[in-house]
Amino acid sequence: MTQPSAPDLRTRLIHHDYRPPAGFEAPQPAVHKASTVIFPNVATMRAREWKDKSSYTYGLHGTPTTYQLEERLATLEGGRQCLLAPSGLAAIATVSLALLRHGDEVLIPDNAYGPNKALAEVELRHYGIRHQVYDPLDPADLAARITDATRLVWLEAPGSVTLEFPDLPEQVRICRARGVTTALDNTWGAGLAFAPFDLAGDGELGVDISVHALTKYPSGGGDVLMGSITTRDEALHLRMKLTHMRLGLGVGANDVEAVLRSLPSMALRYRAHDAAARALAQWMGTQAPVAQVLHPALPGSPGHGHWRALCGSAGGPEGAAAGLFSVIIDARHTQAQVDAFCDGLRLFRLGYSWGGPMSLVVPYDLPGMRERATPHLEAGTVVRFAVGLEAVEDLRQDLAQAMERAFAG
């Protein structure tokens, strides 16, 4: 029998027989990159199961790296199962596409993250899925809008841009009594300000799904786009996981590595962002151009009592809040002046997103974002600040100089 010749060098470099010894361990998890996953034999290929994370079949369905981040995020939010998505919006879309069908209806708070509303207004409508917008500060309005066709209610605590904090436990009670699934955008709370699956502290009341834009605090660097979907319900998780699979959603291993690296410091960073934002929000409330300050942890802000009840004991006696606040510049000042104020800031940079080390500012056209009247808000222009990790006094001086230039006289 003819003996096979030694493989060519090119072949040996691909099919090398060296395997590193087992037992290596370091503070940071290993980064596993793969599209193809190798099987030892056909029987194993046919027997492996990816849906329960007991094995590996294809890179899109999970690697040791993605499994580790999913498990840590489930722990963070108090859930049992987690899915990773390419962005926070992709996570939102996955939930809606998994749970809604032609003829169904979804309810969304009027102050929700804008792209979630746009998804319902355009994409979901194409599939024959209706939506209604409800008043997040009025649980009775939510209850009145639930119909026999309502399959999903989106919650947000607090709302986007204007940061009204709803009576989240009551909203969940209303939906549960009607048998409607609840999905919470928990990016602001980040799993730190309150426990989304244990709103009453007795383990009996919680949302069904928590969606988190990992782009923000879990990443912490302003350089990663990623989202997560966490739940305690195994059947609900599987339903969303199969939609996730059919949509072909995946995340890059290096991005997962970045979040895994940042996750241990998130609680420390969250507290630092929180303390700085509160200090600056309180100071802005003393400035003449400012008609109203919107920060859930400050008395007088819409829904402050609900924030106090849910978040007031998290992280210490002062409670917990994200490093965001908005102000309403008095209506006597023109849009041009507000724009000049934002342009005049040197440390606060113009840009979307938040949760990174750099402070950001964005002016908003609120009437164009809301379907309902907002009597709880003063007249004027809304400006949102995402406070980073710079020195608070430097940020205060930056705000002061920009206001003096823009609103003098």
N, C-alpha and C positions, 0 to 999 in steps of 0.2 A: 504494500500500500504506500502510495506516494505521500511523504511527509509535507505538510503545508509549509511554505516559506514564511520567514518572519515577516510580520506586518510592516508595511511602509511607515516611515517616521510620521507622516501626516495622520495615518490611522492610529498609531500608538499615542499621539498627543490627544486625540479625542477619546480613545478607549483606554485610558491609563488605568492601571490596576492598583495604584496607591490609594489607600483610604486613611484619613487622619484618625488618630486614636480617639476613642470616646472619652468623655469625662471633662472636657473643657467647659469652664464656666466663668463668666465675667459679669460685671454690673449691668451691661447693656445686652439685650437679646441679640442673637445672630440675625443677619439679614438673608433671607432665602428668596432668591429671584427665580421664577420659573414660569414658562408657559407650559412646556412639556414636563410631565411627571413620569418617571420611569417605573415600570412594573417588573417584578422578577419573573412572572410567568402569566399565561393567559388566564388561568384560574383566579389568580389574584386580581387581574384587571377586571374580571367579571364580578368579583365578589366585593370589591371596595365600595364604600359608601361615603359620600362627601357631605350629605345633608346634616349628619349629626356630629361632624368634626372628628369622627373616629379614624379617618384615614385621608389620603390625598389622591386626587384623580386628575386634576388639571389646575394650572395656576390660577385661572379665573375663579375657581371654587375654593381656593384657600391654600395657604402655605403655613408652616409653623410661625412665621412672622405675623401674618394677618390674624391667625387664630389667637395669638397672644394679645394683640391689641384689642380684639373683640372681647376677650374674656376680661381684660382689665377695665374696659369701658362699661361692661355689664356690672361689674363690681362698683364702679364709680357711681352709677345711677341707681343701683339697687335692683337691677333687672336680672334675668336669667340667660337671655340670648341677645346677641347683637350682630348686626350686619354693617359692613363698611360700604360707603358709597363715594363716588368721585367728588362730591360737594354736598353742602347742606341742602341746596335746592334739589339735587339728585335724590337725596334721601326723602325729602318731602314728596317728590314726584313718584318715587317707588311706592310709598305708602298709599297715595291716592290711586295709582294705577292698579295696585294689588287688590284694593278693597272696594272699588267702585265699578259699576257696570252701567250699560245703557238703561236709562230710566231712573237711576239712583240720584240722590241729592247729597251734597256736602255743604256744611255750614262753616263759615269762616268769620272770625272777628274783624270788625271794620279797621282795627289798627294793626292787623297782621302784617308780617313781612311781605312787602309788595309783590315779589315774584310768585309767592304762593297764590295770591289773588289773581295775578295775571295767568297763571297756569289754569285756574278754574275758568276764567273768563274766555280763554282761547282754546287751549288744548283739550281740556275736559269737555267743553261744550261741543267740540267736533265729534266726540264719542257719545253724544246724547246724554251727558251727565249735567244736571242742573246744579246751581249753587245759590245760596243766599248769604247775605252779610248780616251779622247780628251785632247788637250793642254790647261790647265786652264789659261794660260797667253795670249792666242791667240783666241779672239772671232771668228775670221774668220774660225779657225779650227773647232770650235764647230758648226758653221753654216753649214760648208761643210759636216759634218758627220751626220747631221739630215736627216733621210730618211722617206719614207712613213710609215715604220714600227716602227719608234721611238715613244714611248708612254710616256717615262719618262726620264728626265735629272736630274741627281744628281749634286748639287752644293756644294761647300765647301769654306768658307771664314774665315780665310786663309786655305791653304792646310795643311794636316797632316805632321808633322815632319819638313818639310822645310819651311812652313809658308808663301808661296807665296800668295799675296792677289790679287784676280782676279778683273776684271771689272764686278762686280756682276750685276749692273743695265743693262749693255749692254748684258750680258748673258741672263738675264730674258727677255729683249726686243726681242732677237733673238728667244727664245723659244715661247714666246707669239705670235709672228708673224706667227709661224708655227703651232700653236695650240697644243703645247707639254707641258705637265704638268711638273712643276719644284718642286723639293724637295731639301731643303737646310739643311745640317748638321750645325746647329747653336750653337753647344756646345761651341765653342770659344767665340762667341759674347754674348751668354748667355741672349739675350734679352736686354742687357745693352749697348753694343758697337754701335749697329745700330738697326733700326727697320726693321725686315725682310719683313713685309707686307707693308712697306711704304718707299721704297728705294730712291725715288726722293723727298720726303718731301711734296708731294701734294696729297697723298692718291691714286694715280692712278697706281703706279708701285710697284709690290711686288711679292714675291714667292708665289706659291700655297700652299706649305706645309713647315713647319719648324719642324725639328727633333732636339731634345735636349737630351744629356746624362745628366740626373739629378744626376748621379753619381758624377759629377764634382762640379761646383760651387753651385748649389742649395743645394746639400747635405752638402758640405764643410767639412766633417769629414773623408773622405776616408773609410767610413764604410757602405755605402748604394749603391746598384745596382738598377738603375731605369732609364727609358727613357720616353720621351713624344713626342706626335705627335700633332701639332697645325695647324689649318687652319681657314680661314674665310669662306670657301665654305661649306655650309650645306650638299649638295649632296655628295661632296667629302668626308666630314667627315663621313657621314653615310656609304658610301662604305667601308671605312677603318674600321669603327667600327664593321661592320658585319664580316669582315675578322678577326678582333681582337677577336670577340666572338667565331667564329668557330675554331680558333686556341687555344681557352681556356686560353688566357693570363690574368694574374692577378698579383697584387702586394700586399705585406703584409701590414697590417694596421700600424704596428709599424715602418716600413720603411717610409710609408707616413707621419706618425707623425714626424719622424726625419727631413724630408724635409720641412714640414710645420713650424717646429721650427726654421730651419736655414734660410728660405727664407727671413725674414725681415732684416737680416744682410748681405745679399748677395752683395748688392751694395757697402757697406763699405768694405767688404772683397775683392771684385773685384778690387777696387781702390788701396787697400794696396798691393795686388799681382802685379798689374800693375806697381806701382811706384818702387817696389823692383826689378822686372824683368828688367825694363828699365835701372835702375842704374847699375845692374850687367852686362847687355848686353853691355852697353857702355864701361864699364871697360874692359870686355873681349876683346872688339875690339882693345884695346891697347896692348894686350899681344902677344908676339912673336910667340907662337905656333899656334895662331888663324889666319887662312887665310881669314875667312869671318864670319860675324855675321848675323843671319837671325832673324829679328824682324820687323813686319810690320810697327811699329811706328818710326823706325829709317831710316833716309834718306839713300838711297843706297840699302836697302833691296828690293828684287823683289816685285813689286806691291805697293811700298810705296805710290805712288801718288793716287792709288785707295783707299788705306786705309785712306789717308788724306781726300779724297773727301767724303767718306761714314762715317767715324768714327771720323773725326778730330774735330768735335764740340760736341761730346758726353761726358758728365761728366765734362766739363770744357774746358779751352783753350788748354790743352794738348791732348785732345781727349781721347779715351778709347781703351784699349787693354787687352787681357788676360795676365796672368803671365807666359807666355811661351816664350822661345827663344831657338834657336839652334845655334851652332857654327860648322864651318868646321875646323877641325884640319889639318894643312898643310900636304900635301902628303909626305913631307920628314920624317914625323914621322910614325912609324910602327903601325900596329893594336895592337901589344903587348903593345906599349907605351900608346896608347889611352885607352886600357883596364886597364892598371896600373893606369892611371890618374883617371878613374872612380872608380876603386877599392880603391884608396887612399883617396877619399873624405870621410869625417867623418860626416858632417851634411846633405849633399845631399846623399840620400839613393837610392840604385838601386831598381827601381820598376816602373811598368806601372801605368797608369792613372795620374790624376792631380786634382788640385782644393782643396786639403786638406791643413791642417796646416803644413805638413812636406814637405820639398823640395826634389825633385826626379831627377834622372839622368838616361838616357838610351843612349848607343851608338847604331847606326844603320848602317846596310849594305845597303846603298842607291841604288847601282846598282841592287840589288835583289828586290827592291821595285818599280822600275820604268820601264815602257815599252819604254819610249821616252828618247831622249838625253836631258841633262840639261845644256845647255851652259851658263845659267845664274848663275850656281853654280861653285865655285872654286873646284879644285881637292883636295881630302882629305877624311877624315872620319867625318860623321855627328854625333854630340852629342847633344841631346835635354835636356834642363833643364826646369823643372816645379818648379817655385819658390813658396815656402810656405810663412809662416808668421813669420819666424825667423828674428832676427835683421840682417839688410843688411850687416853691417860690419863683423859680424860673418861669414856670407856666403861668403863674399869676401875673408876673410882670409882662409877659407876652400879651395876655388878654388885656391888661390895662393900657399898654401903649397902642394896641390896635383900636380899642374903643375910643381912646382920646383922639386919635386921628380921624376915625370914621364918623363919630357922633359929636364932635366939638361944636358947640353953639346950638 
